[in-house]
Amino acid sequence: MYQPTIDQFRASNKPVQPVSVNRAVDAIGSCAGLTSVPFAILVNRSAGRFRLFGLARLKAAMRRAGLPQDVPLILSTGHELHDRALDLVRQGVQTLGILGGDGSARTVALALRGLDVPILPLPGGTLNRLCYRVHGHADLERTLRDLGQAKPTWLSGGLANEHLFLVASGFGPWMAFHTMRETLRNYGFWAGLSALKTLRHDLFSGRLRLSANTQACDVVIAAPSHVDDAFGLGTTERDFPETLLETAQARFSGFGRVLWLAIAVLFRRWRSLSFTKIQISERMSISCGGDEIIGLVDGEKCEFGNHLVLRALPRAALVLSTKHPQK
């Protein structure tokens, strides 16, 4: 079978020489327990920020962080990420940075599961919520600068049927807004407005039901950590059992409540609202009155049929975290 080589994926014509993270940051060996780790960065050129800045932003951040400029930068499209990540590991890369959004990092993490190769999520997408969870922020230069204190960390996740998520999964007709966002990104403003027609007529029908209660809801968000992390807000209480999921649900009566919830999320007061509920469990089922359940898994659209089971998944992904330990 034909196997592509690393030369086909690199961003320049210079021969690729895997660069040790230790050469870039001397302290990483003692802090992370890693020695002579060949390091490369896989770049999703379909990601939102790459479309705006290209490689210029990444190269400038690497230069200011003191990383050598011969770190291999491998360009890829979203649907190629899985295969190219595996190919880089076959070429000897033992720590793989991924510049993209949550979906990009999730794809690479899935590709490398079981290989004990940590990924370094780098903010290159729209929301970059996984970077907040892994590093505590979504600042590209700061992440690269703090490589000296990076440590391999097992990240818990969740399963929505067979789909793995590391940040959050959302369910309900409201997830159709993702279609409008992607249309805006790919085809422009007017095409995005026309995509509003794809939204279901039952936005406020309350057809979602969780097995844990009998109350109807319009939207459900499940996270392997605090749901605040899924919003990119962070939490004051960092510890969360890796065998559990936190699930938030809301029942709307109109766009007024939607706006009120958005404001409450910004001020981290959404948990006290009368039309929201929180549950923590290992496993939960969701139904939609026999209709198909629409959902997003780390920002990627998925269809789940008429039955959905949520489960916690410990040790879902091995990541390189630059987060400062809390005192």
N, C-alpha and C positions, 0 to 999 in steps of 0.2 A: 504493500500500500504506500502511496506517495505521502511523504512526510515533509511539510514545509519547514524551511530553515529560518533561523533568527534573522538572517540577512534580508529576508523579504519583508520583515516587519519593522525594521529600525527606521528612525526619522531622518538619518543622514547617510551619506555614502562612506563614512568612516567605518573601519572594521569594529565590530562589537567586542569589547573586552569587559567581561563582568567585573563590576567594581565592588569591592568589599565595603560594607557599611562601616567597618572599622577605619578604613581609609578616610571616609567622609567625616566620621565623628569618632574620635578615639575612645570615648567613654562607653560606647555601646556594648563592647565586649563584657565589661565588668558589671554594667547595669542590667543588661538583658540576658547575660549568660550566653551570648553568641560570639563566636570567633570565626573570622574569615568567611563572612556570609556574602556570597555574590548577590548583588542588589540590582534591580531594574524597576522601571516604572512603566506600567501599561496604561496608555492614554486612550480613553473613549472619545474619539473625535466627534461623536454624535451628541455628547453632553452639552448642556446649556452654556456653561461658561467657556468651554473650548470654542464654541461657535463665535463667541464675542472676542476672545483674546488669542485664540490659537495657542501655540507653544510659548509665546512671548512671556505670558504671565508666569508660567511654570519655570521657565529658564531664569527669569529675573528673581523669583523666590528662591530657587536653588542657589543662585550666585550670592544673594544676600545672606543665606543661611550657611554659607561656607562649604557646600557640597561640591565635589569635583564636577566639571562640566562634561566628563566622559561617562557619566552614569547613562546607561542605555535608556532611551525613550522610545517605546514601541507604540506606534499608532494603530488603532483598531476601531472598527465600527461595533455597535452594540451587539449584533448577532454573531460577531467573531470572537468576542471576549473569552468565552469558555474554552474554545480550542486553542487560542493563542496563549492563554494562561498555562494550559497543560504543556504546550510546546516549550515555553520558556523554562518550566521546571525540568523538562527533559534535557534542556540545554545546560542545566546546572544552577539556575537561579534558585536561591533558597529563601529569599525575602522579596516579596513582590508588592510594590506600591501600585495603587490603582486610582487614577485621576478620573473621576466621574461622579455620578449621582448614587443614590442608595441602591437603585436597581443594578448598576454596574458593579458595585462592590459585592452585592449579593450573588451575582452571577459568578464572579471570580471565586468567592468563598465556597460556593457549591462545587465548582470545578476542582478545587484543591482539598476538599474534605477527605480526611484520612491520609493525607500526604505529609502532615506535620510541617507545612510551609505557611508561615504567617503572612497575612496581607496587611498592608499599611493603607487604610482608606485616606484619600486626599480629596478635599472639597473641589469638585468641578461640575457639580450639577446645580439644580435649582434650589433645593432645600437643604441637602447635605445633613440630614438628621442623624445618619449613622456616625458621621464625624463628631457630632455633639456627644453621642453616646460613648464612642471609643476614646476621644481626646478631651472632651469637655468643652469644645469650641469647634468652629469651622474656619479657622484662619490658616491658610496654606503655608505662609512663611513661618508662622509660629510652630506649626507641626513639624516642618523640616528642621527648624532650628533646635527643637527639643528632642531630636532623635537620640541624643546622648543619654537620655533617661528612659528611653522606650523599653517596654517589657512585653514579652509574649503573654497574651491573656486569652483565656477561653471565654467566648461570649455565648451566653444563652440565647436561644431563639424560640420560635414557635412554628407549628405546622397548621396550615389551613387546608384540610384534607391532605393532599400530598405536597403542597406548596410551602417551602420554607420561607420564613421572614425573620429578619434580624432587627428591624425597627418597629414595624406595625403593619397590621392588615386592617382595612376598613371595608365595611359592607353596607349595602343598601343602594337605592336609586340615586342617592347623592354622589356616589362614586362615578356616575356618568359625566360629572364635571371634568374628569380627567380627559375625556374625549375632546372637550372644548379646549383644554390647555394644550394638548398635543397638536390639535388643528391650528391653533394660534401660532404655535412654535414653527410648524412646518409650512403653513400656507398663508398666514397673515391674518389681520384683524377681522376682515369681513367674512372670511371663511370660518373663523372661530365663532362669530356671532351666529352664523347659519347652523353651526353644530349644536346650538342650544335646542334645536328641534329634536335632537336625539334624546333629550332628557325625558324620562318617563312622566306620564301624567299623574302618577301616584307618589310624588315627592313627599306628600304629607299624609300618606295613607296608613302609616303605622303597621306595615305588614310583617316586619321582622319580629321574631320572637326567640328568646333565649330559653334553653332548657332549664336554666336555674330559676326562672320565674315565668309568670303568665302575662306579664305586661307587654303591650305592643310598643315598638320603637321605630324610628325612621332611620337611624344610623347607629352602627356599632363599630367601635375601634378596639382592637386587641393588641396588646404589646407585651413582649417578654420582660419588660421592666415597667417603670411607672409610665403611664400614658403621657405624662408631661414630657418625657424624653422623646416620644413620638412627635410631639409638637415642636421639638427643638428648643424647649424652654429649660430643660434640666430640672432637677429636684434638689431640695435641701437634704432629704434622706436618700443616700445613694444605694444602700444595701437593699437588694430585692432577691427573694428566693429564686434560684434558677430552675426550680421544678414547677413554678407557678406562672400564670399569665394574669395580667390585670386587664379587665374588660370594662370599657365605658360605653354607655348607651344613652341616647337622647330621643325625646319625643317632641317634635315640633308641631306647632299649630299654624305657622305662617313664617314668612321671611323675617318678621320682627324678632322672633325667637332665635332664628339663625344668626342675625346680626348681634343680638344680645350675647349669644354663646361665643361668637368670635371675639367680642370685646372682653368677655370674662376670661377667655383663654389667654389673651395678651397680658392680663393682670393676674393670671394664675388664681382666679376665683371661681372657675367653672365647676369645681366639685361641690360647691354649696348651692348650686342652682336647683330649683324644685323639679325641673324636668330632665335632670341628668341622674344617672345611677352608676355606681362602681361595684364591680365584683371581682374577687380574686379566687382562682381555682386552677386545678391541674388540667381540666378537660371541660369543654362546654359545646353544646350543639346549638345551631341556629337554623331556623326554618323561615320560609317566606310565603306561607300560605299555598304551598305547592308550586309556586313560580320559581324561575331560575334566579339564583342569588348572584348579583354583580358585586365584584370586589376588587380592591387594589392590594397587591402584595409588595411592600416596600416601593410603592409608587407605580408598579406595573399592573396593568389591567388583567384580571383573570375572571373566568366564568366557572362557577362551582356546582352547577346543576341545582337541584331543589333541596339538597341536604348538605350541610356543612358541619364539620367537627373541628374544633380548635383544641390543640394540645401543646403543652410546653415541651421544649426540646433542649435539655442541658447540653453544654459543650457543642454548640451548633457550628461555631466558626472560631478559628485561631487567628487573632489579630495582634498587631503590634501597636500598643497603646502608649501615648506620650503623656497621659493624664498624671498630674501631680497627686501623690497620695494625700488624702485628707488628714488634717491634724486633729 
